[in-house]
Amino acid sequence: MADEQITTIGGCHMCKRTFSFTPATVMTFRMDPETNLPLGMTVSGAFREPTPEARARSVERHLCPDCVDRVKQLKHFMDQQSTTNFDTWQRGDS
C-alpha cells in the first residue's frame, strides 16, 4: 500500500487537454510566469543561466504523453535537418 502512487488529474501546458498522471512519473518543466517562457530561455530562443529571482517565482508545468511524443518527433526531425550538408557557394568571378 505504501508504494502505491496516487493518480492526479491536471492539464497539459502545451495542448491544454486534461489528463490523468502520477506526479512522480509525469514530464514536468519549470516555467517563469512573468515571462511565460521556460526557465532559462530568452525571448530569442537562446538559453542562459536563470536569475535567482526567476528561479524563486518559477512554477512547474506538466506535459501529457502525447505532447512528449510530439516533442521527440520534432527533435528527431530537427536533428535530421541539421545534418544536411549544403554545397559551398562559389563566386562567379573566380
The first five atom37 places (N, CA, C, CB, O) and aatype in JSON, in Angstrom:
{
  "aatype": [12, 0, 3, 6, 5, 9, 16, 16, 9, 7, 7, 4, 8, 12, 4, 11, 1, 16, 13, 15, 13, 16, 14, 0, 16, 19, 12, 16, 13, 1, 12, 3, 14, 6, 16, 2, 10, 14, 10, 7, 12, 16, 19, 15, 7, 0, 13, 1, 6, 14, 16, 14, 6, 0, 1, 0, 1, 15, 19, 6, 1, 8, 10, 4, 14, 3, 4, 19, 3, 1, 19, 11, 5, 10, 11, 8, 13, 12, 3, 5, 5, 15, 16, 16, 2, 13, 3, 16, 17, 5, 1, 7, 3, 15],
  "atom_mask": [
    [1, 1, 1, 1, 1],
    [1, 1, 1, 1, 1],
    [1, 1, 1, 1, 1],
    [1, 1, 1, 1, 1],
    [1, 1, 1, 1, 1],
    [1, 1, 1, 1, 1],
    [1, 1, 1, 1, 1],
    [1, 1, 1, 1, 1],
    [1, 1, 1, 1, 1],
    [1, 1, 1, 0, 1],
    [1, 1, 1, 0, 1],
    [1, 1, 1, 1, 1],
    [1, 1, 1, 1, 1],
    [1, 1, 1, 1, 1],
    [1, 1, 1, 1, 1],
    [1, 1, 1, 1, 1],
    [1, 1, 1, 1, 1],
    [1, 1, 1, 1, 1],
    [1, 1, 1, 1, 1],
    [1, 1, 1, 1, 1],
    [1, 1, 1, 1, 1],
    [1, 1, 1, 1, 1],
    [1, 1, 1, 1, 1],
    [1, 1, 1, 1, 1],
    [1, 1, 1, 1, 1],
    [1, 1, 1, 1, 1],
    [1, 1, 1, 1, 1],
    [1, 1, 1, 1, 1],
    [1, 1, 1, 1, 1],
    [1, 1, 1, 1, 1],
    [1, 1, 1, 1, 1],
    [1, 1, 1, 1, 1],
    [1, 1, 1, 1, 1],
    [1, 1, 1, 1, 1],
    [1, 1, 1, 1, 1],
    [1, 1, 1, 1, 1],
    [1, 1, 1, 1, 1],
    [1, 1, 1, 1, 1],
    [1, 1, 1, 1, 1],
    [1, 1, 1, 0, 1],
    [1, 1, 1, 1, 1],
    [1, 1, 1, 1, 1],
    [1, 1, 1, 1, 1],
    [1, 1, 1, 1, 1],
    [1, 1, 1, 0, 1],
    [1, 1, 1, 1, 1],
    [1, 1, 1, 1, 1],
    [1, 1, 1, 1, 1],
    [1, 1, 1, 1, 1],
    [1, 1, 1, 1, 1],
    [1, 1, 1, 1, 1],
    [1, 1, 1, 1, 1],
    [1, 1, 1, 1, 1],
    [1, 1, 1, 1, 1],
    [1, 1, 1, 1, 1],
    [1, 1, 1, 1, 1],
    [1, 1, 1, 1, 1],
    [1, 1, 1, 1, 1],
    [1, 1, 1, 1, 1],
    [1, 1, 1, 1, 1],
    [1, 1, 1, 1, 1],
    [1, 1, 1, 1, 1],
    [1, 1, 1, 1, 1],
    [1, 1, 1, 1, 1],
    [1, 1, 1, 1, 1],
    [1, 1, 1, 1, 1],
    [1, 1, 1, 1, 1],
    [1, 1, 1, 1, 1],
    [1, 1, 1, 1, 1],
    [1, 1, 1, 1, 1],
    [1, 1, 1, 1, 1],
    [1, 1, 1, 1, 1],
    [1, 1, 1, 1, 1],
    [1, 1, 1, 1, 1],
    [1, 1, 1, 1, 1],
    [1, 1, 1, 1, 1],
    [1, 1, 1, 1, 1],
    [1, 1, 1, 1, 1],
    [1, 1, 1, 1, 1],
    [1, 1, 1, 1, 1],
    [1, 1, 1, 1, 1],
    [1, 1, 1, 1, 1],
    [1, 1, 1, 1, 1],
    [1, 1, 1, 1, 1],
    [1, 1, 1, 1, 1],
    [1, 1, 1, 1, 1],
    [1, 1, 1, 1, 1],
    [1, 1, 1, 1, 1],
    [1, 1, 1, 1, 1],
    [1, 1, 1, 1, 1],
    [1, 1, 1, 1, 1],
    [1, 1, 1, 0, 1],
    [1, 1, 1, 1, 1],
    [1, 1, 1, 1, 1]
  ],
  "atom_positions": [
    [[0.8, -1.18, 0.0], [0.0, 0.0, 0.0], [0.86, 1.26, 0.0], [-0.92, -0.01, 1.18], [0.49, 2.25, -0.62]],
    [[2.0, 1.24, 0.69], [2.83, 2.43, 0.81], [3.49, 2.8, -0.51], [3.89, 2.21, 1.87], [3.74, 3.98, -0.75]],
    [[3.77, 1.8, -1.38], [4.43, 2.1, -2.64], [3.44, 2.44, -3.75], [5.28, 0.93, -3.05], [3.87, 2.69, -4.88]],
    [[2.17, 2.44, -3.48], [1.16, 2.74, -4.47], [1.12, 4.26, -4.74], [-0.22, 2.23, -4.0], [1.08, 5.06, -3.81]],
    [[1.12, 4.64, -6.01], [1.1, 6.04, -6.4], [-0.33, 6.52, -6.6], [1.92, 6.26, -7.68], [-1.16, 5.8, -7.15]],
    [[-0.62, 7.73, -6.14], [-1.94, 8.31, -6.31], [-2.0, 9.02, -7.65], [-2.28, 9.29, -5.14], [-1.12, 9.82, -7.97]],
    [[-3.02, 8.73, -8.44], [-3.2, 9.37, -9.74], [-3.84, 10.74, -9.55], [-4.05, 8.49, -10.67], [-4.76, 10.91, -8.75]],
    [[-3.33, 11.71, -10.31], [-3.81, 13.08, -10.24], [-4.35, 13.48, -11.61], [-2.69, 14.05, -9.79], [-3.92, 12.94, -12.62]],
    [[-5.27, 14.4, -11.64], [-5.79, 14.93, -12.89], [-5.32, 16.37, -13.02], [-7.35, 14.83, -12.95], [-5.45, 17.16, -12.08]],
    [[-4.78, 16.7, -14.18], [-4.29, 18.05, -14.41], [-4.3, 18.37, -15.89], [0.0, 0.0, 0.0], [-4.71, 17.54, -16.7]],
    [[-3.85, 19.56, -16.23], [-3.85, 20.0, -17.62], [-2.47, 20.02, -18.23], [0.0, 0.0, 0.0], [-1.48, 20.3, -17.55]],
    [[-2.4, 19.72, -19.51], [-1.15, 19.79, -20.26], [-0.88, 21.25, -20.62], [-1.22, 18.89, -21.55], [-1.78, 21.96, -21.06]],
    [[0.35, 21.68, -20.43], [0.69, 23.06, -20.71], [0.65, 23.37, -22.2], [2.07, 23.38, -20.15], [0.32, 24.49, -22.6]],
    [[0.99, 22.39, -23.04], [1.06, 22.64, -24.49], [-0.3, 22.55, -25.16], [2.01, 21.67, -25.14], [-0.72, 23.49, -25.84]],
    [[-1.0, 21.43, -25.0], [-2.24, 21.22, -25.74], [-3.49, 21.58, -24.93], [-2.34, 19.78, -26.19], [-4.6, 21.6, -25.47]],
    [[-3.3, 21.87, -23.66], [-4.39, 22.3, -22.76], [-5.42, 21.2, -22.47], [-5.09, 23.49, -23.35], [-6.48, 21.49, -21.91]],
    [[-5.13, 19.97, -22.86], [-6.05, 18.87, -22.56], [-5.88, 18.43, -21.12], [-5.82, 17.68, -23.51], [-4.8, 18.54, -20.55]],
    [[-6.96, 17.94, -20.53], [-6.92, 17.38, -19.19], [-6.52, 15.91, -19.31], [-8.28, 17.54, -18.46], [-7.04, 15.19, -20.15]],
    [[-5.59, 15.48, -18.46], [-5.16, 14.09, -18.47], [-4.82, 13.65, -17.06], [-3.94, 13.9, -19.4], [-4.54, 14.47, -16.19]],
    [[-4.86, 12.34, -16.84], [-4.52, 11.81, -15.52], [-3.06, 11.36, -15.54], [-5.47, 10.62, -15.12], [-2.56, 10.85, -16.54]],
    [[-2.38, 11.55, -14.4], [-0.97, 11.21, -14.33], [-0.58, 10.92, -12.9], [-0.11, 12.34, -14.9], [-1.29, 11.27, -11.95]],
    [[0.57, 10.27, -12.76], [1.18, 10.05, -11.46], [2.24, 11.14, -11.29], [1.8, 8.61, -11.35], [3.15, 11.22, -12.11]],
    [[2.15, 11.96, -10.26], [3.08, 13.08, -10.11], [4.56, 12.69, -10.16], [2.8, 13.77, -8.81], [5.39, 13.49, -10.6]],
    [[4.9, 11.49, -9.73], [6.3, 11.08, -9.71], [6.83, 10.73, -11.1], [6.48, 9.88, -8.78], [8.04, 10.7, -11.3]],
    [[5.94, 10.47, -12.07], [6.39, 9.99, -13.37], [6.05, 10.92, -14.54], [5.81, 8.65, -13.63], [6.49, 10.67, -15.66]],
    [[5.28, 11.97, -14.31], [4.87, 12.84, -15.41], [6.03, 13.76, -15.81], [3.63, 13.68, -15.01], [6.84, 14.14, -14.96]],
    [[6.11, 14.11, -17.09], [7.13, 15.04, -17.58], [6.76, 16.45, -17.13], [7.26, 14.96, -19.14], [5.66, 16.93, -17.4]],
    [[7.69, 17.1, -16.43], [7.45, 18.47, -15.96], [8.61, 19.36, -16.37], [7.26, 18.5, -14.42], [9.71, 18.88, -16.64]],
    [[8.35, 20.65, -16.41], [9.4, 21.63, -16.63], [9.05, 22.89, -15.85], [9.59, 21.94, -18.16], [7.89, 23.11, -15.51]],
    [[10.06, 23.7, -15.58], [9.86, 24.92, -14.81], [9.58, 26.08, -15.76], [11.1, 25.24, -13.92], [10.24, 26.23, -16.78]],
    [[8.58, 26.88, -15.42], [8.14, 27.99, -16.24], [8.17, 29.27, -15.44], [6.74, 27.74, -16.81], [7.75, 29.29, -14.28]],
    [[8.67, 30.34, -16.04], [8.66, 31.65, -15.39], [7.33, 32.32, -15.74], [9.89, 32.53, -15.86], [7.12, 32.68, -16.89]],
    [[6.42, 32.51, -14.76], [5.12, 33.08, -15.08], [5.18, 34.54, -15.5], [4.21, 32.95, -13.89], [4.25, 35.04, -16.14]],
    [[6.25, 35.24, -15.17], [6.37, 36.63, -15.55], [6.66, 36.79, -17.04], [7.46, 37.3, -14.73], [6.12, 37.69, -17.69]],
    [[7.5, 35.93, -17.57], [7.86, 36.0, -19.0], [7.09, 34.98, -19.83], [9.35, 35.77, -19.17], [7.08, 35.09, -21.06]],
    [[6.46, 34.0, -19.2], [5.76, 32.91, -19.87], [6.7, 32.11, -20.77], [4.59, 33.45, -20.69], [6.3, 31.63, -21.83]],
    [[7.95, 31.96, -20.33], [8.95, 31.18, -21.04], [9.52, 30.12, -20.09], [10.09, 32.09, -21.6], [9.51, 30.31, -18.88]],
    [[10.01, 29.0, -20.65], [10.69, 28.04, -19.79], [11.86, 28.69, -19.07], [11.17, 26.83, -20.6], [12.51, 29.59, -19.6]],
    [[12.13, 28.23, -17.88], [13.18, 28.81, -17.04], [14.52, 28.74, -17.76], [13.25, 28.07, -15.68], [14.96, 27.66, -18.17]],
    [[15.18, 29.89, -17.91], [16.48, 29.95, -18.55], [16.45, 30.24, -20.03], [0.0, 0.0, 0.0], [17.5, 30.39, -20.65]],
    [[15.25, 30.33, -20.64], [15.15, 30.61, -22.07], [14.9, 32.09, -22.29], [14.04, 29.77, -22.71], [14.11, 32.71, -21.57]],
    [[15.57, 32.65, -23.29], [15.35, 34.06, -23.62], [14.28, 34.18, -24.7], [16.67, 34.71, -24.08], [13.85, 33.18, -25.26]],
    [[13.86, 35.39, -24.97], [12.84, 35.64, -26.0], [13.33, 35.19, -27.37], [12.46, 37.13, -26.03], [12.53, 34.76, -28.2]],
    [[14.64, 35.29, -27.62], [15.2, 34.89, -28.92], [15.39, 33.38, -29.04], [16.53, 35.58, -29.13], [15.78, 32.9, -30.1]],
    [[15.11, 32.63, -27.98], [15.24, 31.18, -28.03], [16.57, 30.66, -27.53], [0.0, 0.0, 0.0], [16.79, 29.45, -27.5]],
    [[17.46, 31.54, -27.12], [18.76, 31.13, -26.57], [18.58, 30.76, -25.09], [19.81, 32.27, -26.73], [17.6, 31.13, -24.46]],
    [[19.54, 30.03, -24.58], [19.5, 29.65, -23.17], [20.53, 30.45, -22.39], [19.75, 28.14, -23.0], [21.6, 30.76, -22.9]],
    [[20.18, 30.78, -21.16], [21.09, 31.5, -20.27], [20.83, 31.01, -18.85], [20.9, 33.05, -20.37], [19.81, 30.37, -18.58]],
    [[21.74, 31.32, -17.97], [21.56, 30.95, -16.56], [20.43, 31.8, -15.97], [22.89, 31.15, -15.75], [20.5, 33.03, -16.04]],
    [[19.39, 31.18, -15.4], [18.29, 31.97, -14.83], [18.73, 32.71, -13.57], [17.1, 31.06, -14.52], [19.58, 32.24, -12.82]],
    [[18.14, 33.86, -13.36], [18.44, 34.65, -12.17], [17.82, 34.0, -10.95], [17.94, 36.09, -12.33], [16.87, 33.23, -11.09]],
    [[18.32, 34.29, -9.76], [17.7, 33.74, -8.55], [16.23, 34.16, -8.4], [18.49, 34.18, -7.32], [15.42, 33.4, -7.87]],
    [[15.89, 35.38, -8.85], [14.5, 35.83, -8.77], [13.6, 35.0, -9.68], [14.4, 37.31, -9.14], [12.48, 34.65, -9.31]],
    [[14.1, 34.68, -10.89], [13.33, 33.87, -11.82], [13.15, 32.45, -11.27], [14.01, 33.82, -13.2], [12.08, 31.86, -11.41]],
    [[14.19, 31.91, -10.64], [14.07, 30.58, -10.02], [13.03, 30.58, -8.91], [15.43, 30.12, -9.47], [12.26, 29.63, -8.77]],
    [[13.01, 31.65, -8.11], [12.1, 31.71, -6.97], [10.64, 31.79, -7.42], [12.44, 32.91, -6.09], [9.76, 31.22, -6.78]],
    [[10.37, 32.5, -8.52], [8.97, 32.66, -8.94], [8.52, 31.59, -9.94], [8.78, 34.03, -9.56], [7.35, 31.55, -10.31]],
    [[9.44, 30.71, -10.38], [9.09, 29.7, -11.36], [8.13, 28.67, -10.78], [10.34, 29.01, -11.89], [8.14, 28.39, -9.58]],
    [[7.32, 28.11, -11.67], [6.34, 27.09, -11.28], [6.5, 25.88, -12.19], [4.88, 27.66, -11.36], [6.99, 26.0, -13.32]],
    [[6.09, 24.73, -11.7], [6.17, 23.51, -12.5], [4.95, 23.4, -13.4], [6.29, 22.27, -11.6], [3.82, 23.66, -12.97]],
    [[5.18, 23.0, -14.64], [4.12, 22.75, -15.61], [4.24, 21.3, -16.09], [4.18, 23.76, -16.81], [5.35, 20.76, -16.14]],
    [[3.12, 20.7, -16.42], [3.1, 19.29, -16.83], [2.86, 19.16, -18.33], [2.01, 18.52, -16.06], [2.21, 20.01, -18.95]],
    [[3.4, 18.08, -18.91], [3.18, 17.74, -20.31], [2.55, 16.37, -20.39], [4.5, 17.79, -21.12], [2.98, 15.44, -19.7]],
    [[1.53, 16.22, -21.25], [0.89, 14.91, -21.43], [1.8, 14.03, -22.29], [-0.52, 15.06, -22.09], [2.66, 14.54, -23.0]],
    [[1.62, 12.72, -22.24], [2.47, 11.82, -23.02], [2.4, 12.07, -24.52], [2.08, 10.39, -22.74], [3.4, 11.89, -25.22]],
    [[1.23, 12.48, -25.04], [1.12, 12.77, -26.48], [2.02, 13.93, -26.87], [-0.34, 13.08, -26.85], [2.68, 13.87, -27.91]],
    [[2.05, 14.99, -26.06], [2.9, 16.13, -26.37], [4.38, 15.78, -26.22], [2.55, 17.31, -25.46], [5.22, 16.29, -26.97]],
    [[4.71, 14.93, -25.26], [6.1, 14.48, -25.12], [6.53, 13.75, -26.38], [6.26, 13.56, -23.87], [7.64, 13.94, -26.87]],
    [[5.64, 12.89, -26.92], [5.95, 12.18, -28.17], [6.12, 13.16, -29.33], [4.84, 11.16, -28.5], [7.01, 12.99, -30.17]],
    [[5.26, 14.18, -29.39], [5.37, 15.18, -30.46], [6.7, 15.94, -30.38], [4.2, 16.17, -30.4], [7.33, 16.21, -31.4]],
    [[7.12, 16.27, -29.17], [8.39, 16.97, -28.99], [9.55, 16.07, -29.42], [8.57, 17.42, -27.52], [10.51, 16.55, -30.04]],
    [[9.47, 14.79, -29.1], [10.52, 13.85, -29.52], [10.57, 13.74, -31.04], [10.29, 12.47, -28.89], [11.65, 13.68, -31.62]],
    [[9.39, 13.7, -31.7], [9.36, 13.65, -33.16], [9.94, 14.92, -33.76], [7.92, 13.45, -33.65], [10.68, 14.86, -34.74]],
    [[9.62, 16.07, -33.19], [10.17, 17.34, -33.67], [11.68, 17.37, -33.51], [9.53, 18.52, -32.93], [12.38, 17.81, -34.41]],
    [[12.18, 16.9, -32.37], [13.62, 16.88, -32.14], [14.31, 15.97, -33.16], [13.94, 16.4, -30.71], [15.36, 16.32, -33.69]],
    [[13.71, 14.81, -33.43], [14.28, 13.89, -34.42], [14.3, 14.55, -35.8], [13.46, 12.57, -34.46], [15.3, 14.45, -36.52]],
    [[13.22, 15.23, -36.17], [13.15, 15.92, -37.46], [14.19, 17.03, -37.54], [11.74, 16.49, -37.69], [14.88, 17.17, -38.55]],
    [[14.31, 17.83, -36.48], [15.26, 18.93, -36.47], [16.7, 18.41, -36.51], [15.05, 19.8, -35.23], [17.56, 19.03, -37.14]],
    [[16.96, 17.3, -35.84], [18.31, 16.71, -35.88], [18.67, 16.25, -37.29], [18.41, 15.54, -34.9], [19.81, 16.38, -37.72]],
    [[17.68, 15.7, -38.01], [17.92, 15.27, -39.39], [18.22, 16.47, -40.28], [16.72, 14.5, -39.94], [19.08, 16.4, -41.15]],
    [[17.51, 17.57, -40.07], [17.7, 18.76, -40.88], [19.07, 19.38, -40.63], [16.61, 19.78, -40.59], [19.68, 19.93, -41.56]],
    [[19.56, 19.31, -39.4], [20.84, 19.94, -39.08], [22.02, 19.17, -39.66], [21.0, 20.07, -37.57], [23.12, 19.73, -39.76]],
    [[21.84, 17.91, -40.03], [22.94, 17.14, -40.6], [23.01, 17.28, -42.12], [22.81, 15.67, -40.23], [23.91, 16.72, -42.75]],
    [[22.07, 18.02, -42.72], [22.09, 18.22, -44.15], [23.27, 19.12, -44.52], [20.76, 18.84, -44.64], [23.42, 20.21, -43.96]],
    [[24.09, 18.66, -45.44], [25.25, 19.44, -45.89], [24.87, 20.23, -47.14], [26.47, 18.53, -46.16], [24.29, 19.68, -48.08]],
    [[25.19, 21.49, -47.14], [24.94, 22.33, -48.29], [26.26, 22.58, -49.01], [24.28, 23.65, -47.88], [27.3, 22.73, -48.38]],
    [[26.19, 22.62, -50.33], [27.38, 22.92, -51.11], [27.8, 24.36, -50.86], [27.13, 22.68, -52.63], [26.98, 25.23, -50.6]],
    [[29.09, 24.59, -50.95], [29.62, 25.93, -50.77], [29.32, 26.74, -52.01], [31.14, 25.9, -50.48], [29.52, 26.29, -53.14]],
    [[28.84, 27.95, -51.78], [28.53, 28.83, -52.89], [29.82, 29.38, -53.47], [27.59, 29.98, -52.44], [30.69, 29.85, -52.73]],
    [[29.96, 29.34, -54.77], [31.15, 29.84, -55.45], [30.82, 31.15, -56.16], [31.7, 28.8, -56.47], [29.78, 31.27, -56.81]],
    [[31.7, 32.13, -56.02], [31.52, 33.4, -56.71], [31.76, 33.2, -58.22], [32.48, 34.48, -56.14], [32.58, 32.38, -58.62]],
    [[31.04, 33.94, -59.01], [31.17, 33.79, -60.47], [32.43, 34.38, -61.07], [0.0, 0.0, 0.0], [32.79, 34.03, -62.19]],
    [[33.12, 35.28, -60.34], [34.3, 35.94, -60.92], [35.61, 35.26, -60.54], [34.34, 37.38, -60.48], [36.67, 35.84, -60.81]],
    [[35.61, 34.09, -59.95], [36.88, 33.47, -59.58], [37.36, 32.45, -60.57], [36.77, 32.83, -58.26], [38.42, 31.86, -60.38]]
  ]
}
